Amino acid sequence: GYYCLMALRMKPKWLPPVIITIAQISQMVVGVAVQVSASMKYLSGDASCRVDGSNILWGGIMYASYLFLFVKFAVERYLVKGGPQKAKVP
């Protein structure tokens, strides 16, 4: 819903964008933690782990890359003075 409103240029005043970014980073941290836990169980040879190793690998890559990108965005948007630099159109 939030991104739809932003695309329609109807920015919700009641929800600061930093909250969305924090929620996304939190989601990726949990995803990475689940992937690490699944990896440890898979690599230990636990017979109760019925997950394919390639799912763990690619899921871990996905969550880690999204985590990196969301943290990079947050640092550039909220922590670096002046925010992100917009490219100038010639």
Secondary structure by P-SEA (a helix, b strand, c coil): caaaaaaaccccccccaaaaaaaaaaaaaaaaaaaaaaaaaaaaccccccccaaaaaaaaaaaaaaaaaaaaaaaacccccccccccccc
